[in-house]
Amino acid sequence: MKLYLDLDNYDYQPERYKYAVEQMMLTLFPEERPEYPPREGRTLKGETNAARFTLRRSPVWTTVRAQVYRPQGMGQAAVRVGSGELDRPPEQVYHTLQHALKMAFYQAGTALLGGEPPWGALTGVRPVKLPTREMAAGATPEQARASLERDCYVSPERAKLAVDCAQASLDAQRALKEDEVSLYVGIPFCPTRCAYCSFVSADVGRTLKLLEPYLDALLEEIGALGRVLERTGRGLRTFYMGGGTPTTLSAGQLDRLLARCREVLPLEGCTEYTVEAGRPDTIDREKLEVLKRHGVGRISINPQTLEDHVLRAIGRKHAAGDIRAANDLARSVGFDCINMDLIAGLPQDSCEGFRRSLEGVLEMEPENITVHTLALKKGSALMERGGSLPSGAEVAEMLDFSREILIQRGYRPYYLYRQKYMSGALENVGWAKPGTENLYNIIMMEELQTVVSVGGGGVTKLVDHAAGRIVRLPNPKYPHDYLTLREKVLAQKEELVRFYGPAVP
């Protein structure tokens, strides 16, 4: 879609507003990608795929107008703001104009579409932050929900989801302490690469030789982190090992890794240990017993689907029966908190197939169920080669079914996020039996405290709520790069000391 930001008549730096209008474009027209044609010789006569934004200021009001051109015609809308609001500090002006641009685009676009997306005018990854902020300031859940529906055009069902997750976020905040951080340990290896995945950086079949040197480097980074945490006086509240698939490691490698964590990290106050054992073709009794012996209390066993033909379509080398066997094995070892993931919108799936998968997962009675919406990610096989995907309307039906049946079965939503290029502009939701919510997931998604990451693909986020500051420190994604940049990775841990300062004696 061609985007024309004609705002420079008042020197409002149109370049700053590209991200805002692109996010709204993806919300309304997810199949489109932004273009910024030159203005010379431009005509919008006969245009069928463009949006133009203009700004006109008078002494009292400033009007931001959006004109959206599509094959079905042209829609337009205007949003007014008090001109005095544009005489404030630059950052305040930026937020005022950004909101006005998005709302004008939304109103013009939905007038053409003849309907509204489920999340209304909300863009971005974390819609839960809005009701959390309102409720922390004294609003009731009912008031926060009404605000989402009234001001952001969010559907009643999604507004309730967001408010329920906001309540879980507020409960989590009250349980956290100032001198705590959380830990993410990244294992970027999988037995095979799924068609939807852009994250997993190494297929073990091709990179088996990197596993041992990777583990050596990871243990060295964990040691460096332990020394830094001691200097800053910070303890660990939650521990989460993800990937990739951590159980790609052997039982001996897992034992070595977890023993090193126990040896050098401040885990005395850690209340939650999670390890993703997502692929049943990587799980055996010996590995599960190692995890249990080291205090891991929550694992993920992730079907994504229980339809065998869909498993084949996404590149999985196991069958639905293997998921059930892995779940039975984990229960026999003593795990009493298991998470299972499903993805709505997988290639060759259907509403009926997704329904069967979710009902099959519910028969296994996991404590946590995460329902993802398929997002087409750059670098994934699905993005590059395509596939037979359910429509956005079908995916919405899958999520509606999941919401209804999970609530009926006693699950409650506790964290939620969205992604780019997500089918139907929908959401991912974590559901839990009351009392089994995963604190790390809430902390990570709502940025409630610092999450320190070690290993390939992890991103450390240093959070200072008092100053409203978040510092991101990414580790290299690929194992080879992680090994090559080993010294840089270790040196980066010193940023924690600069951020927090040394511990007070």
N, C-alpha and C positions, 0 to 999 in steps of 0.2 A: 504494500500500500504506500502510495506517495504521501509524504507528510510535509506540510508547509507551515512553518512556525513564523508567521509574519508579526513578530513582537518587537522588532528592533527600532520601530519608530519612537519608542520611549527608552531605548537603551536598556532593555531588560534581559540582555544576554540570552537569546533563544537557545543557544547550545545547552544551557543548564537544564532545559525542560524536556530534552529529548527522551530521557529515561521515563519520565512521568507519562508522556503521551504514548510511548511504545508499550508500557505496561497496560494501559487502557486498551490499546489496539489489540494486544494479545488476549485480553479478557473478552472483548466483543467479537473479534475476528481472528480466532486462534490460528487459522491457516495462513495468515498473512505474515509478511516480513517487512520491516521498514525500509523505505527508500527516501532519500532527500535530494530531489532533482534541483538543478540550478534554477534561479528565479528568472533568468533572462529568457525572453520570448515565451513565457509561460501563458497558457490559457487553460481554464478549467471547463470551457465549453465542451460538452460531450464526454467529460471525464466520468469513468465508472468505478474507479478504485483509488480514492484520494481523500485526504482530510486537510482542511485549511483552518488555521487558528489566527485570529486577529484580536487586537486590544485597542480600545478607544477610551481615552480618559477625559472626563470633564471635571470641573471643580468639586463636584459632590460625589459622582459615581464613576467607577471604571467598569467597562463592560468587556468581558472576555467572551468571544463568539467562536463556535465551532461549526464548520460546514462539512458534512460527510457525504461523499459522492460514491454511490454503489449502483449496480445494474438496475435496481428497482427504483432509483431516483436519488434526490438530494434531500438530506435531513439537516436541520440546523437547530441550534439552541444557544442561549446566551445566559451567562451567569454574571451578576453584578456584585462588586465589592466596593466598600467605601473608599474613595480616593485617598482619604487620610491614612488608610492602612498601608498604602504604598510609600508613605514618607517615613516609615519605621526603619530599624536596622536591616541590612541586606538579607540576613537569614530569615527574618520574619516575613519580609516581602516575598522571598523565594517560596516559603511554605504557603503563603496566601495565594500566590499566582498558580503554583503547582496544583493546589486543590481546585481552584476555579477552572483551570484547563481540563483537568480530569473529569470534573462534573459536567462541563459543557460538552465534552466529547461523549460522555456516557449518555447524556440525554438525547443528543443528536443521533447517536448510533442506535440506541434502543428504539427510538421512534421509527427508524427504518426497519429494524429487525422484527418489530412487532411483539417483542417479549424481552424479558430481562434474565441475565444469568443468575444462578443460584446465590452467588456471593455478591450480587449487585455491583456497586461501584468500587468495592474493596479490591485492591491489588496487593501484591507482595506475598511473602512467605508466611507471615505470622498474623493472621487476622485476630487471634486471641488477645493480642496486646491491647487493643482498643477497649474491650469490656473489662479487662484486668485493671487498666489504668482508671477507668470510671469507678469500678467497685472499690478500688483501694482509696479513692478520694471520697467515698461515702455513698455512692449510688447503690441501690438495691439490685439484685439480679434482674428483677422485672424492668427496672429503669434502664439498665444497660442493654437489655434485649430490645426494648422499645427504641432506644437510640440507634442501634444497628439497623433496625427495620426502617425507621423514619429518615435518618440522615444519610445512610449508605445504601438503602434499597436492598438490604440483605433479606432473603426469604425467611419466613418464620422458623422453618426447620433448621436452617444453617445458623440463624441467630441463637437459637437454643443450644446448638452444639458448641458454639463459641463461648457462650456464657457458662455452660457446664464446665468446659475446659478452663475457663478463667477462674472458676471457683477452685478447681484442683491446683491451679498455679498459685493462687493466694494461700491455700493451705500449705503448699510446699515452701513458699517463702517464709512462712512463720516457723517452719521446722529447721531452717538453715541458720548457720552461725557465721560471723564475720571472718573467722580465721580458718575457714574450710575452702577447699576447692574440690573439683571432681576430676576424674582421670578417664581418658579414652586411650585404649591400646589398639593400634591398627595392625591387622594381619592381611595385607592386600594380595592374598592368594586364594584361588578357587580351583576345584577339580576341573571344571569347564566354565566357559563364559556364557551366561544367559543372553538371549537375543535382545532383551530390553536394557541390559546393563552397560553403562559407560564407565562405571567406577572401578570395578575389579581390574587390577593392573597386571595380573599375571596368572596365566593358565599353568597349573603345576606340571602338566604334561610337557610343556615347553621350557619351564624354568626351574625344574627340580633342583638344579645345581645351585640356585640362589637361596634356597631355604635356609641352609645352615649359616652361610655368611650373613644373611639377613637377620637371623636370630641373634648372632653374635653382636651385630651392630645395635639391635634393639635393646639387648641387655646392657650394653654400654650406655645407651641413651637413658634407660631407666635408672642406672646408677647416677648419672649426672643430674637427673631430675630429683632423685632422693636428696642429694647434697644441696640443691637449690631450695627445695622445700624446707629443709632443716634451717637454712640460713634465713629464710623469710618467716619461719614460725607457722607455716601452713600445714594443716592435716588434710587427709583425703576423706571425703564424705561418701562418694559413690565411685565404683569401679566398673567400667564397661569395656569389654573386649569385643571389637567388631571387625569388619573387613569389607570385601572378601568373606572368607569363611575360616575363622580361627581353628576349627577342628580339621582343617587341612593339615595342620601340624600333627606329628605323631604323638602318642601318649608321652614318650620320653621328652620330646620338645616342649609340650605343654607343661609337664612337671618342672622342667628346668626354668621355664619362663615364670610360672606362678611362684616358684620357690624364690626366685630372684626378687620378685615384687615384694614378697613377705619379708625378705631379708633387708631391703634398702629403702622401702617406702613407708611413710607414716600412716599406717592402716589401722591404728588402734581405734579410731573413731568411725571407721568405715561401716556403714549400716547396710550396704547393698552391693552384691557382687553379681554381675551379669556377664555371660559369655554367649555369643551367637554360635550355636551349633547347627546352623541353618540347613545344611544339606545332609539328608539322611545317608547319602553314600560316603560321608566322612565320619559317621558316628559309629563307635563300637563300645562295648562295656568298659574296656580298659581306659579309654579316654574319659568317659563319663565318671568313672571312679576317681581318676586323677582330679577332675574338676571338683567333685564332691569333697574329696579329701582336703583340698585347698580352700574350702569355704564358699565356693560358688553356690549361690542359692537360686539363681534364675537363669534359665537357658532359653534360647529360641530354637525351635524346630520349624522351619518355614516351608510349608507346602507350595505357596503361591497359587496353586490350584490342585485339586484332586482328580482332574480329568486327564487321563493318560495321554490322549492325543494332543492336549494343550501342553503338557509337559514336554512332549517330543517337539512341538512347534517352537518352544522357547529354548531348546537345547539342553534340557535336563536329561541326565542319564539314569534316572531312577523312575520308579512307578509309584502310584499313590499308595499301594500296599506297603512300600518301604517307609513311608511317613508313619503309618500306623504302627509298624514294628519298632521304629525308632522311639516313638512316644511310649510304647509299652516298656521298652528297655529303660528309658529314662525314669519312668515311674518305679520300676523295680530297683533301680539304684538309689532311689530316695528323693528325687527332685519333686518338690511340691509347688513350684511356681514355673510354669512353662508358657512361653509366648509362641503363637503361631501367626504368620503373615499370610494374607491372601492379596492378590492383585486383581482389581476389576478392570476389564478391558484388554486382556491378553489376546494374542492372535489365535484365531480359530475357536475362541470361547463364545459362549452365548449366555443369555440371562438364565436359561435353565441349567446350563453347566455350572455357572457361578453359584446358583442356588444349591445345587447338589454339593459343591465343594464346601460352602459355608456350613451346610447341615452336617456334612461329614466331619468337619473340624469340631463342631459343637458336640458331636458324639464322643469325641476324645476329651472333652471338658478341660481345655486349657484355661489357666487363670487369666491370661491376657490374649487378646486377638487384635492384630493390627490390620486394618483394611486400607490398602493402598489403591489409588487410582493410577493407571498406567500413564507415565509421562515419557514422551519421546525425547530421548536425550542424545545430544550430539556425541557421535562416536559409537553409538550402539548399532548393532546389526539391524534393528528395526528401523532406525532413522535412515540408515544408509540404503537398505534394500527393501524396506516396506514389508507389509504382511497383511493378512486378512484380519482386520481389526473390527471389533464391534463399534457401532456408531456412538456418538456422544449421548444420544437419548437412551441407548441400551445401557451404557455405563451408569447413567443417572438412575436407571431402574435398578441396577445391581446395588448401588449404594443405598437407595431407598429401602430395598429389601433388607440389606445388612443392618441398617439403623433400626428398623422395626423389630427384627427378630432378636438382635442383641439386647435391646432394651427389655424385651419380653423375657429373655433368659437370665436377666439379672446383671448384665454388664453395664458399665457406665463409661462415657467418653472422658478421657483425662488429658490427652494432648492431641494437637491437631496442627497440620501445616499444609501448605500448598506449594506447587512447583510450576516452573515454566512448561509450556507445551503439554499441559495435563489434559487428558481427554475430558471434554465437557466442562472445562474450567472448574473442576470439582475439588476434592481434598483427600488427604490421608488422615485417618483417625485411629488413635490408639484406644482400645476398649479394655476395661479391667473389671474383674470382680472386686467389689468394695474391699479395701484394705490390701490389695495386691498391686496398686499402681507403681510403676517404675519411676522412681524419683529422678534418676539420671535423664530419662527422656524428657521430663518436664523441665529440668534445669537447662538442658541443652537447647530445647526448642524455644523456651521463653527467655533464655539468656539471664537466668536468675543468679548465677555465680560463675566464676572462672572455671572453664574446662580446659585442663592441660592435656595435650595430646602427645603421644609418643608413637613412633612407627610411621610407615609409609601411608600417605593419604590423609593423615590426621591434620586438623586445624586447631591450634590453641586459640582460645578466645579469652583474653584478659578483660574482666568486667569490673568497672568502677562505677557503681550506681550513683554515688554521691556526686561525682563529676559528670555523669552522663556519658561516660567514655568506654568504648570497646576497642581493643587492639587485637587484630587478627595476625597470627603467625603460622602460616601453612608449612607443613613438612612436604618434601617431594612426594609425588603421588606414586611413581613407579619404583619397584624394588631396586632396579639398576641405578636410578638417579639417587635414591636414598643412600645407597652404598657409596656412590661416587662423591656425594656432598656430605659425607659423614661429619666432617669437621665443622661445617656450617651449621648442621643440625644441632650438634653439641653446643656450639657457641651461642646459638639462639636461646638456649635455656636461661642464659644470663638476663634476658629481657624480663624475667619474672622478678629478679632482684631489683632491676631499675624501676619496675612498675610498682612493687610493693614496698621496696626498701628493706633493709635488714630487720630481723626480729628485734623487738625491744627487750633488753635483758630483764 
